[in-house]
Each structure stands twice: as C-alpha cells, then as structure tokens.
C-alpha cells in the first residue's frame, strides 16, 4: 500500500495511520486541504476488504469534503477518518476511546463527526477522549443526526435540477428512483411523496423497505433500481453507482442524490453530459449535513435552513455554466470550489510575504 502513488492521492496535507492493539483499532485520518479552516468530516466505520480500499476511501472522501465545504461557503477544510472493522460486531467503547485519542493526537487539524457506521452516541464516546468532535462544546449538547438536513438539501437540489430541465417548480407525478432507504433515503422519500412525486426504492434491508412502503414508495429489487425508466435517479446508498457497467443503460434524465463519490471515475461526468443526463455533483447537493454541523456551534436552526436553501442557487449556477462552457457539471463545480480554497491559499501566501517584508 503506497499513499503518494495512490490514484486517489491529490496533494493531501496529512494522512495518518493508527493501530491500537488492546482495542483492535485500525484507523486512518486524512486531511485533504485546510486553507479555509480546520478539516471537518465524518468518521466512517466499515468492514473494508483490504487496507488499500480503506485508504482509497479516506483519500477520496476527504477530498470531497474540501470541495463540499468550499462550495457551501463554510470556513472549513476537508478531512475524513475511517475505522477498519465491522460496526455491528467490532465497535466497542475501548475502540472508540482509542479513536478519540488518535483524533486528539492530531492537535485539531482534523475535527470528526458521525458518518456511516458511527452514531451520535459513538461521537459522545469519542468525545470523552478528544475535544475535536463537531457539535459539542462546553455549553452545547450534540445537535444530533445531520441526515434530515442532508435530505432537505438533496430534495431542494432535485427540485433545482428538475426545474432546469423541465421549467417546472413542481415535482407532481415526477418519477424518482431512490437507491437506499437509509437515514437520508427515507427522509428524502417522505419529502418527495409529500410533493406528489412517484417514488421507487431499493435496499438490502427489509425493515427499511417496510418503512419506505408505509410512506407510499414502491419497492423494487436492488439489481433493478439504477436503470429504471424514471425521470430522476437519487443514489442514497454507496459510492461508484455510476460506472462503466451502469452508465450505458441509465434511463433517468437526472442523477441527483446523497451518496458520496457517485461517479466511479471523473470521466463519467462527461459521459453523462454526452448522454444528455443532468448530474448534480454529489459534493454540492449533499452539503446540508455539514452546513447544519457548522451552524450547530453558534447559530440558529433558521440560519442553517437559509444556508441549506443556497444549495439550489449554487446548482442553478453550475447547470448554467456547464451549458455555456460545454463542460460537465462536475468540472464546473470543481473549478468554482478551487477558486475558493486555492485562492484562499494564495491570499494567505501573499499576506505572509507582506508580513515578512514589513
Ligand atoms: P445509511 O447507512 O443510513 O443508509 C444507506 C442505506 O443503503 C442502508 O439502508 C443500506 O442498507 C442501503 N444499501 C446498502 N447497499 C445497498 C445496495 N446495494 N442497494 C440498495 N441499498 C443499499 O446512510 P445515510 O446516512 O442514509 O447516507 C446515505 C449516503 O449518503 C451515504 O453514501 C452517505 O455517505 C451519504 N451522505 C450522508 C450524509 C448524512 O448526513 N447522513 C451526508 C452526506 C453524504
């Protein structure tokens, strides 16, 4: 396993590994970029099949966090942590404490939050060993689960994408395929159905499907959801959904969902564009959770809501610029984000030069 030659390495500032034999912790923290502020991102626990896949995941996810926070206008950098292990069987208080010690040892360069395989309760356990957990400070309790806020942003993003291709602000009778009936997928489904959309949903977990059905969604098999003949595909399960195998048979006109790293490779954004599919870049549309995490610290929920609503405006700008420049929505979104976090580095360097010359 090599970090610097990994295909997902992109000038990351820090990649740190920890092994704690007594608890069995094996974890990686990656800080992609901290020009805009301390790197904030979730701590994922997953039974990775290899160390390489854990490294790839943390490198890609931390990079996405830099772009996500920059485009959401947050004074935060991009980071992520992964714990290698099955959250159902290997998560213990000792392991979470060891993770807390690991985060603390980074001195604040990385601030953690809940993610797939970790819960708010796990964050409370981690916070017994480190101050660098988002959503807690001396006066404040945990803000709780960010998923409803992510779902709100995805819902607004879906509306923006639909308006862009149809001119309509309404989702009545619009057909949406939701992959994943998890925390975000279920919440999104509820909002879509309340708006009059028709929803098909797939999951590997029957209990979650039962809940989706009660909301009024139609259940389909996991093999069938991605290439359904619908208006919108909303990936809300895992990354890499748009890949060499799935892209050709895609029938949806829009891909807009919560999952991180929906495209297996960046070139798939160009393929989608060539096929006439409008792609809402994942790190733009799924920023609701990180926006809420930011506002937990000082501001009110109203401010968080107003901030999340700006996701629609950002997407409208990206869609328009993509058309005008004949480039993919992903390229446009990355360029806009880089204009923010890379220019910020130039400003810092210029200020440093001035202070050194003074
Ligand atoms: P979750 O873990 O609650 O839900 C994921 C669901 O996908 C589970 O119900 C799981 O059974 C299902 N699933 C797994 N494999 C599947 C397959 N092959 N086909 C269909 N369903 C499958 O996760 P959550 O919180 O709902 O997040 C969904 C996605 O959005 C994840 O990729 C996450 O990284 C991303 N995301 C979530 C945020 C949040 O605030 N929760 C914020 C930003 C991104």
Boltz pocket constraint, residues with backbone or C-beta under 6 A from the ligand:
constraints:
  - pocket:
      binder: B
      contacts: [[A, 116], [A, 117], [A, 146], [A, 147], [A, 148], [A, 150], [A, 179], [A, 180], [A, 181], [A, 182], [A, 183], [A, 184], [A, 185], [A, 202], [A, 203], [A, 204], [A, 205], [A, 208], [A, 222], [A, 235], [A, 236], [A, 237], [A, 238], [A, 239], [A, 258], [A, 259], [A, 260], [A, 286], [A, 287], [A, 289], [A, 290]]
      max_distance: 6.0
